[in-house]
Amino acid sequence: MSESPDVTPPVVPFAAPDVGEAEIDAVVEALRSGWLTTGPRAAAFETEFAEFLRTQAGAHAAGGAEAVVPDEVHAVALNSATAGLHLALEAIGVGPGDEVLVPTWTFTSTAEVVRYLGADPVIVDVTDDLLLDLDAARAALTPRTRAVMPVHLAGLPVDRAGVAALAADAGISVVEDAAHGFPALSSGIPIGLGASEAVVFSFYATKTMTTGEGGMVVTHDADLARRIRTMRLHGISRDVFDRYSTPGAGWAYEIVAPGYKYNLTDPAAAMGRVQLRRAVAMRDRRRAIADRYDEAFADLPVELPPREHREDDLHAWHLYVLRLGEDAPLDREAFVARLGEEGIGASVHFIPLHRHPYWRKTYGLDAAAYPVAERHFPHVVSLPLSSGLTDAQVERVVDVVRRTLGGR
Ligand SMILES: *Cc1c(COP(=O)(O)O)cnc(C)c1O
């Protein structure tokens, strides 16, 4: 047996899950309990999620100022953020003939849920920080516009006050796609609280906290929350857990609408409750990794990810989106391939909606209408960013990126 001189380089997955023994124990406990579907753990997860947001508001209230918390915070757990976006739009009454403003720089979920309801997404350009361009959104308003769906891309908070002003002027609703936005703050207020009709979080496997698959809608509107609770489970007027916990009337329910099957299971909620307790520590770890990348790449031919630009904003750091400069020694495709050869997972977030055949053909979209997205798209690359990365993995990414881009 010959000794290999090469040490296998550590592989750095693009989205390393950060799930430990506590999550595993919680899921096992849920399985042993016999509640395999939506039950007490899902209900507790909702209460604790709302409480977490309130606590964040208190923790970040500026020097002695009152924490800005709406009187009511309703959190409704679902089996995905896509389900949450769908039901939020349904609950505010979006339907055929309506238009909803969506940034081109997002995942297809944001726009597809508008189609579920027979309405039309109006896809608008972004600013240089890859967030919805509020001027472009204003220019796209029509008498049919019913809502706007800003996306906290990568975890960078949108200008929520600007969105709220646009919505108030136009008389439309706001549904925030916060799939990347947990836990983050916009102007000192946690994303999830604030004036928007609904804010939707994702607990997909790669997101900042996970239940494998899952999502949460947060709203200050009790009627909206009630409608979403009804529609997430077949349009039944009371959920399974309530039925079983009401003595004597376990069999009784009413169907009040043709609903959906969007409920979150208890084993998934059990995992979410543990992740929630770790959410601040996980965010701090991701921020530390982003800081390390920024410092290590400052002299390279790249543009670093945009940082918070309003006081009291706080980035969730779901993604680290680097942009290769015109003077980089290789293009994005070659760069991603090179990282792959070195065992480093990289990705692209996102291919703008207007570039996908379905959206382009259905709405006759012309790339010329998206000059900012078109300018940035060829250059963006997402590097590994997860609280599950070790220091050695982070340094491996730093080393390979620096070597590949000609850093000394
Ligand atoms: C992941 C994601 C979604 C969908 O989340 P799911 O929980 O997988 O449905 C929606 N919007 C954006 C921007 C996302 O990245």
The ligand as a Gaussian input file, in Angstrom:
#p B3LYP/6-31G(d) Opt

LIG

0 1
 C      -36.638000      29.774000      -1.363000
 C      -37.411000      30.952000      -1.870000
 C      -38.814000      30.951000      -1.934000
 C      -39.627000      29.724000      -1.706000
 O      -39.429000      29.112000      -0.482000
 P      -40.035000      27.643000      -0.245000
 O      -40.107000      27.530000       1.244000
 O      -39.063000      26.689000      -0.861000
 O      -41.357000      27.589000      -0.897000
 C      -39.467000      32.109000      -2.293000
 N      -38.784000      33.222000      -2.609000
 C      -37.442000      33.267000      -2.601000
 C      -36.748000      34.542000      -2.941000
 C      -36.711000      32.120000      -2.257000
 O      -35.369000      32.149000      -2.292000

